[in-house]
Amino acid sequence: QVQLVESGGGLVQAGGSLRLSCVASGLIFRYIDMGWYRQAPGKEREFVAGIKSSGDTTSYGNSAKGRFTISRDNAKNTVYLQMNSLKPEDTAIYYCNRALRAAPYDYWGQGTQVTVSS
């Protein structure tokens, strides 16, 4: 059974940084492309960033390009999202899930709340 546990969110001022983490279990993590998604109040969930299973290729949504960096540690079954130069419009619940070469799992973790104040 897949489990995804996100952490690292919080309240930060505009221009600040946060590092999100997601620990996965119940899957062979090193074979799975992973990604970060976010959902703001009243909006659809959107793709933020993805990383291939080997970690050698990344992809970013337009909102994340140049500011966010995704990485992974296959030995720890963990995917990270370093977020810099945060803006109020980055305020959302952030989730990790499968990405890129496969659709997300039906299961979603609880997410981690990121709030950016102006």
N, C-alpha and C positions, 0 to 999 in steps of 0.2 A: 504494500500500500504506500503510495507516494505521500510524503509529507514535506512541506516547504515552510520554513520558519524564518520570517524576515525580522530584522532589527536594525537599529541605528538611526531611526527617524527622530524628529524633535522640532523644536521651535528655533528658528535662526533668523537673523536680520538679512535683508537684501544685501547681496554681495558676499555673504558668508559661504561656508562649506559644510558638507556632511558626507559621511561615508556609510553607506548601507551594506548590510551583509545578509546573506540568505544561505541557510544550511539545509541541504536536501537529504532525504533518506527514502528508502524503499525503491530506489532506482539505481541503475549502474551509471553513476554520475559521469564518469569519464567518457562515456559514449554519447552523452546527451548535449546538444546545443542548448544553451540557457539564455535567458533574457530578463530584462526588467520592463515592467509595464506600470502605468499609473492611471488612476481614476480620480478626477476632480469632481466636486459636488455638481450634480446635474449634467455631467458629461459622460460620454462613452469612455470605456477603458482604452488606452492607447499604448502603442509600443514605444519604448524609450530607447532601449539598447539591447544588443544581442551579441553573443560570443559563441564561436564554434567549440565543439567538444575538446579539441586540442588546444584551444586558447590562441591560435595563431591568426584568427580572423575575427574582426568585430564589425558591427553595423550599428548605426545610430539613427534615431528619428530626427527630424529637422529641429525639434525643440532642444535636443541634447547635444547636437554637433558643436564641437569646440569648447564645451563646458563640462561635459560628463565623460567619465572613463569607466568602462566595464572591464573587469578582470575576473579570474577564477583561480582556485587552488584545488586541483583534482584530488590531492592527498587529503584534503579536509572537507571534501564535498561541499564546497562553499563558493558562491559567486558574490562579487562585490560591485558596488556602484559608487564611485567617487564623484561627488557633485560639487562643482565650484561655481563661483559667480551666480549664486542662486537669485532667482527673481520671484516676486509674489505669485506670478503665474505658474510657478513650479509647485505650488501648494496642491497636495493630492495625497492619496494613499498609494504607496508604492508596493508592488507585488513582484515576486520572481516566478518564473514558470519556464517551461520548455519554449524554445523559440527557433527562428531561422528555418531550418530544413524540416521542421514538423510543427504542427499546430500545438498550442498550449494544452496541457492536461485539463480535463474537466474540473479537477480539484484545484482550488486556489487556497492559499494560506490566509492568515488574518491580515497580512500586509503590515506596513509600518507607516505611520502618519508623518508627513513632512509639511511643516507650516513655515512659510517665509513671510516675515512682516516687512512692510515698507518703511 
